């Protein structure tokens, strides 16, 4: 909470790794998340896989992140219908493949975007887990195409090296990026975060 208070970001993304990995009791991190949400608009990926699980995230004053890794298309559709313009959807990719246990989830991210275009959601996050923490860059051509077909704002998670990458993402139509490593190592100045 102190980091958020000191940095004063416009928005915060939290991945509740305890819940995502099925470790610890449900709600173990909710006091910290509630404290962060009181200081900044917060997106929370808590590994939601069912309609019933979303209420606890909403009660934290956070915008739920529904990841393809844990939520089915049916669950995403139901939650988006019940909480219009409140949820974000993360298209999760690892080892070149979309992560999902839903047999109806398209393997092609462009097909997923087409489905999401028909839903009243907030943002679409393209999360390349192979690139998280690497500062190795991103596929600008692919992201430009995603931004072109997506009717929602698109955010990138993974690979951002610094300020120039943020400007390039903006130029190709990506509305934001989830950054941590580049902020920690000083490649992105705190003023840009605010």
TORKOL-4160 file (C-alpha; in steps of 0.2 Angstrom, whole numbers, padded with zeros to 4 digits, m for minus):
194
<pt num="1" X="0000" Y="0000" Z="0000"/>
<pt num="2" X="0014" Y="0012" Z="0004"/>
<pt num="3" X="0021" Y="0010" Z="m0014"/>
<pt num="4" X="0004" Y="0015" Z="m0021"/>
<pt num="5" X="0003" Y="0030" Z="m0009"/>
<pt num="6" X="0021" Y="0035" Z="m0014"/>
<pt num="7" X="0020" Y="0033" Z="m0033"/>
<pt num="8" X="0001" Y="0039" Z="m0035"/>
<pt num="9" X="m0002" Y="0029" Z="m0051"/>
<pt num="10" X="m0018" Y="0032" Z="m0060"/>
<pt num="11" X="m0022" Y="0014" Z="m0060"/>
<pt num="12" X="m0015" Y="m0002" Z="m0052"/>
<pt num="13" X="m0016" Y="m0020" Z="m0059"/>
<pt num="14" X="m0015" Y="m0034" Z="m0045"/>
<pt num="15" X="m0013" Y="m0052" Z="m0049"/>
<pt num="16" X="m0018" Y="m0062" Z="m0033"/>
<pt num="17" X="m0005" Y="m0076" Z="m0035"/>
<pt num="18" X="m0011" Y="m0085" Z="m0020"/>
<pt num="19" X="m0029" Y="m0087" Z="m0027"/>
<pt num="20" X="m0022" Y="m0089" Z="m0045"/>
<pt num="21" X="m0011" Y="m0104" Z="m0039"/>
<pt num="22" X="m0024" Y="m0111" Z="m0027"/>
<pt num="23" X="m0013" Y="m0107" Z="m0012"/>
<pt num="24" X="m0019" Y="m0100" Z="0005"/>
<pt num="25" X="m0036" Y="m0097" Z="0011"/>
<pt num="26" X="m0048" Y="m0087" Z="0000"/>
<pt num="27" X="m0047" Y="m0068" Z="0004"/>
<pt num="28" X="m0030" Y="m0070" Z="0012"/>
<pt num="29" X="m0024" Y="m0054" Z="0002"/>
<pt num="30" X="m0041" Y="m0045" Z="0003"/>
<pt num="31" X="m0036" Y="m0032" Z="0016"/>
<pt num="32" X="m0021" Y="m0027" Z="0006"/>
<pt num="33" X="m0031" Y="m0026" Z="m0010"/>
<pt num="34" X="m0044" Y="m0016" Z="m0001"/>
<pt num="35" X="m0031" Y="m0004" Z="0005"/>
<pt num="36" X="m0024" Y="m0002" Z="m0013"/>
<pt num="37" X="m0041" Y="0000" Z="m0020"/>
<pt num="38" X="m0044" Y="0015" Z="m0008"/>
<pt num="39" X="m0029" Y="0024" Z="m0016"/>
<pt num="40" X="m0031" Y="0020" Z="m0034"/>
<pt num="41" X="m0042" Y="0012" Z="m0047"/>
<pt num="42" X="m0038" Y="m0006" Z="m0046"/>
<pt num="43" X="m0039" Y="m0021" Z="m0058"/>
<pt num="44" X="m0039" Y="m0037" Z="m0049"/>
<pt num="45" X="m0035" Y="m0054" Z="m0057"/>
<pt num="46" X="m0040" Y="m0066" Z="m0043"/>
<pt num="47" X="m0042" Y="m0082" Z="m0054"/>
<pt num="48" X="m0061" Y="m0080" Z="m0056"/>
<pt num="49" X="m0068" Y="m0096" Z="m0064"/>
<pt num="50" X="m0086" Y="m0094" Z="m0059"/>
<pt num="51" X="m0100" Y="m0081" Z="m0058"/>
<pt num="52" X="m0101" Y="m0083" Z="m0039"/>
<pt num="53" X="m0083" Y="m0078" Z="m0037"/>
<pt num="54" X="m0084" Y="m0061" Z="m0045"/>
<pt num="55" X="m0094" Y="m0053" Z="m0031"/>
<pt num="56" X="m0080" Y="m0054" Z="m0018"/>
<pt num="57" X="m0069" Y="m0044" Z="m0031"/>
<pt num="58" X="m0083" Y="m0031" Z="m0034"/>
<pt num="59" X="m0085" Y="m0029" Z="m0015"/>
<pt num="60" X="m0066" Y="m0024" Z="m0014"/>
<pt num="61" X="m0070" Y="m0009" Z="m0026"/>
<pt num="62" X="m0059" Y="m0017" Z="m0039"/>
<pt num="63" X="m0062" Y="m0020" Z="m0057"/>
<pt num="64" X="m0062" Y="m0039" Z="m0060"/>
<pt num="65" X="m0050" Y="m0046" Z="m0073"/>
<pt num="66" X="m0057" Y="m0062" Z="m0080"/>
<pt num="67" X="m0042" Y="m0072" Z="m0088"/>
<pt num="68" X="m0044" Y="m0084" Z="m0102"/>
<pt num="69" X="m0033" Y="m0096" Z="m0091"/>
<pt num="70" X="m0047" Y="m0097" Z="m0078"/>
<pt num="71" X="m0063" Y="m0091" Z="m0084"/>
<pt num="72" X="m0074" Y="m0099" Z="m0098"/>
<pt num="73" X="m0082" Y="m0089" Z="m0112"/>
<pt num="74" X="m0099" Y="m0093" Z="m0104"/>
<pt num="75" X="m0093" Y="m0086" Z="m0087"/>
<pt num="76" X="m0085" Y="m0070" Z="m0095"/>
<pt num="77" X="m0102" Y="m0067" Z="m0105"/>
<pt num="78" X="m0113" Y="m0069" Z="m0089"/>
<pt num="79" X="m0102" Y="m0058" Z="m0078"/>
<pt num="80" X="m0100" Y="m0045" Z="m0092"/>
<pt num="81" X="m0119" Y="m0045" Z="m0093"/>
<pt num="82" X="m0122" Y="m0043" Z="m0075"/>
<pt num="83" X="m0108" Y="m0030" Z="m0072"/>
<pt num="84" X="m0108" Y="m0020" Z="m0088"/>
<pt num="85" X="m0092" Y="m0010" Z="m0092"/>
<pt num="86" X="m0085" Y="m0016" Z="m0075"/>
<pt num="87" X="m0074" Y="m0031" Z="m0080"/>
<pt num="88" X="m0058" Y="m0032" Z="m0090"/>
<pt num="89" X="m0054" Y="m0048" Z="m0099"/>
<pt num="90" X="m0036" Y="m0055" Z="m0100"/>
<pt num="91" X="m0031" Y="m0065" Z="m0115"/>
<pt num="92" X="m0017" Y="m0076" Z="m0108"/>
<pt num="93" X="m0004" Y="m0083" Z="m0118"/>
<pt num="94" X="0011" Y="m0094" Z="m0114"/>
<pt num="95" X="0023" Y="m0104" Z="m0125"/>
<pt num="96" X="0014" Y="m0097" Z="m0140"/>
<pt num="97" X="m0003" Y="m0104" Z="m0135"/>
<pt num="98" X="m0019" Y="m0096" Z="m0127"/>
<pt num="99" X="m0021" Y="m0103" Z="m0110"/>
<pt num="100" X="m0038" Y="m0110" Z="m0107"/>
<pt num="101" X="m0047" Y="m0125" Z="m0100"/>
<pt num="102" X="m0063" Y="m0120" Z="m0110"/>
<pt num="103" X="m0065" Y="m0131" Z="m0125"/>
<pt num="104" X="m0075" Y="m0117" Z="m0133"/>
<pt num="105" X="m0061" Y="m0105" Z="m0131"/>
<pt num="106" X="m0054" Y="m0101" Z="m0148"/>
<pt num="107" X="m0035" Y="m0104" Z="m0150"/>
<pt num="108" X="m0034" Y="m0089" Z="m0161"/>
<pt num="109" X="m0033" Y="m0072" Z="m0151"/>
<pt num="110" X="m0041" Y="m0063" Z="m0165"/>
<pt num="111" X="m0056" Y="m0074" Z="m0164"/>
<pt num="112" X="m0057" Y="m0071" Z="m0145"/>
<pt num="113" X="m0057" Y="m0052" Z="m0148"/>
<pt num="114" X="m0071" Y="m0055" Z="m0160"/>
<pt num="115" X="m0081" Y="m0063" Z="m0146"/>
<pt num="116" X="m0076" Y="m0050" Z="m0134"/>
<pt num="117" X="m0082" Y="m0036" Z="m0146"/>
<pt num="118" X="m0100" Y="m0042" Z="m0143"/>
<pt num="119" X="m0098" Y="m0040" Z="m0124"/>
<pt num="120" X="m0100" Y="m0024" Z="m0113"/>
<pt num="121" X="m0083" Y="m0025" Z="m0105"/>
<pt num="122" X="m0070" Y="m0012" Z="m0100"/>
<pt num="123" X="m0053" Y="m0016" Z="m0107"/>
<pt num="124" X="m0045" Y="m0031" Z="m0115"/>
<pt num="125" X="m0027" Y="m0036" Z="m0108"/>
<pt num="126" X="m0016" Y="m0046" Z="m0119"/>
<pt num="127" X="m0005" Y="m0054" Z="m0107"/>
<pt num="128" X="0011" Y="m0063" Z="m0114"/>
<pt num="129" X="0017" Y="m0073" Z="m0099"/>
<pt num="130" X="0033" Y="m0078" Z="m0108"/>
<pt num="131" X="0037" Y="m0059" Z="m0108"/>
<pt num="132" X="0032" Y="m0054" Z="m0091"/>
<pt num="133" X="0048" Y="m0048" Z="m0081"/>
<pt num="134" X="0059" Y="m0050" Z="m0096"/>
<pt num="135" X="0060" Y="m0032" Z="m0103"/>
<pt num="136" X="0062" Y="m0041" Z="m0120"/>
<pt num="137" X="0050" Y="m0031" Z="m0130"/>
<pt num="138" X="0034" Y="m0036" Z="m0139"/>
<pt num="139" X="0027" Y="m0040" Z="m0157"/>
<pt num="140" X="0022" Y="m0022" Z="m0162"/>
<pt num="141" X="0014" Y="m0029" Z="m0179"/>
<pt num="142" X="0003" Y="m0042" Z="m0170"/>
<pt num="143" X="m0002" Y="m0029" Z="m0156"/>
<pt num="144" X="m0007" Y="m0016" Z="m0170"/>
<pt num="145" X="m0018" Y="m0029" Z="m0178"/>
<pt num="146" X="m0026" Y="m0033" Z="m0161"/>
<pt num="147" X="m0029" Y="m0015" Z="m0158"/>
<pt num="148" X="m0037" Y="m0013" Z="m0175"/>
<pt num="149" X="m0050" Y="m0027" Z="m0173"/>
<pt num="150" X="m0054" Y="m0024" Z="m0155"/>
<pt num="151" X="m0068" Y="m0012" Z="m0150"/>
<pt num="152" X="m0062" Y="m0010" Z="m0133"/>
<pt num="153" X="m0046" Y="m0002" Z="m0126"/>
<pt num="154" X="m0031" Y="m0014" Z="m0127"/>
<pt num="155" X="m0018" Y="m0015" Z="m0114"/>
<pt num="156" X="m0002" Y="m0025" Z="m0115"/>
<pt num="157" X="0006" Y="m0036" Z="m0101"/>
<pt num="158" X="0024" Y="m0042" Z="m0103"/>
<pt num="159" X="0040" Y="m0036" Z="m0111"/>
<pt num="160" X="0039" Y="m0017" Z="m0110"/>
<pt num="161" X="0057" Y="m0011" Z="m0109"/>
<pt num="162" X="0055" Y="0008" Z="m0106"/>
<pt num="163" X="0047" Y="0024" Z="m0111"/>
<pt num="164" X="0051" Y="0022" Z="m0129"/>
<pt num="165" X="0040" Y="0006" Z="m0129"/>
<pt num="166" X="0026" Y="0015" Z="m0121"/>
<pt num="167" X="0026" Y="0028" Z="m0134"/>
<pt num="168" X="0027" Y="0015" Z="m0148"/>
<pt num="169" X="0012" Y="0006" Z="m0140"/>
<pt num="170" X="0002" Y="0022" Z="m0140"/>
<pt num="171" X="0007" Y="0025" Z="m0158"/>
<pt num="172" X="0000" Y="0008" Z="m0163"/>
<pt num="173" X="m0016" Y="0010" Z="m0154"/>
<pt num="174" X="m0013" Y="0001" Z="m0137"/>
<pt num="175" X="m0020" Y="0011" Z="m0123"/>
<pt num="176" X="m0009" Y="0006" Z="m0109"/>
<pt num="177" X="0003" Y="m0007" Z="m0102"/>
<pt num="178" X="0005" Y="m0016" Z="m0086"/>
<pt num="179" X="0023" Y="m0012" Z="m0081"/>
<pt num="180" X="0033" Y="m0017" Z="m0066"/>
<pt num="181" X="0051" Y="m0022" Z="m0071"/>
<pt num="182" X="0053" Y="m0006" Z="m0081"/>
<pt num="183" X="0047" Y="0004" Z="m0067"/>
<pt num="184" X="0058" Y="m0005" Z="m0054"/>
<pt num="185" X="0074" Y="m0003" Z="m0064"/>
<pt num="186" X="0070" Y="0015" Z="m0068"/>
<pt num="187" X="0067" Y="0013" Z="m0087"/>
<pt num="188" X="0050" Y="0021" Z="m0085"/>
<pt num="189" X="0050" Y="0037" Z="m0074"/>
<pt num="190" X="0038" Y="0038" Z="m0060"/>
<pt num="191" X="0030" Y="0054" Z="m0068"/>
<pt num="192" X="0025" Y="0043" Z="m0083"/>
<pt num="193" X="0016" Y="0031" Z="m0072"/>
<pt num="194" X="0006" Y="0045" Z="m0064"/>
